[in-house]
Amino acid sequence: MLKKGEWVQIHTIILTPDQRAPQVPDDTREVPLEMWVKGFLLEDAEIGDEVEIETVTKRIAKGTLVQGNPTFYHSFGDFVPEIVEIDKMLQAELFGGER
């Protein structure tokens, strides 16, 4: 049970595939437009419940409760060796040598 006032994440389908605009690429049009929002729970709830939250900008959003105390899981990706070589070239060009 998550309590009122806890930091949570919700999920909502904004547009189903059949509601997508005809001018978007085919691969985009085949999937729903989804929204994930984080904010403070306005009432006690369980994962999977339809809830309302208040975001840090004071906006009220509705959706399915998917996570309590959500964490960021993104990164800047895997190491790319070519980027180091590009950096060396730029350092030489801009500053007269490697740094």
Secondary structure as the mmCIF struct_conf table of DSSP 4:
data_model
#
loop_
_struct_conf.conf_type_id
_struct_conf.id
_struct_conf.beg_label_comp_id
_struct_conf.beg_label_asym_id
_struct_conf.beg_label_seq_id
_struct_conf.end_label_comp_id
_struct_conf.end_label_asym_id
_struct_conf.end_label_seq_id
STRN STRN1 LEU A 2 LEU A 2
HELX_LH_PP_P HELX_LH_PP_P1 LYS A 3 LYS A 3
TURN_TY1_P TURN_TY1_P1 LYS A 4 GLY A 5
STRN STRN2 TRP A 7 LEU A 15
HELX_RH_3T_P HELX_RH_3T_P1 PRO A 17 GLN A 19
BEND BEND1 ARG A 20 ARG A 20
TURN_TY1_P TURN_TY1_P2 PRO A 22 GLN A 23
BEND BEND2 VAL A 24 VAL A 24
HELX_RH_AL_P HELX_RH_AL_P1 ASP A 26 ARG A 29
TURN_TY1_P TURN_TY1_P3 GLU A 30 GLU A 30
BEND BEND3 VAL A 31 VAL A 31
STRN STRN3 LEU A 33 LEU A 41
BEND BEND4 LEU A 42 GLU A 43
STRN STRN4 ALA A 45 ALA A 45
TURN_TY1_P TURN_TY1_P4 ILE A 47 GLY A 48
STRN STRN5 GLU A 50 GLU A 54
TURN_TY1_P TURN_TY1_P5 VAL A 56 THR A 57
BEND BEND5 LYS A 58 LYS A 58
STRN STRN6 ILE A 60 GLY A 68
BEND BEND6 ASN A 69 ASN A 69
BEND BEND7 PHE A 76 PHE A 76
BEND BEND8 ASP A 78 ASP A 78
HELX_RH_AL_P HELX_RH_AL_P2 PRO A 81 PHE A 95
BEND BEND9 GLY A 96 GLY A 97
#
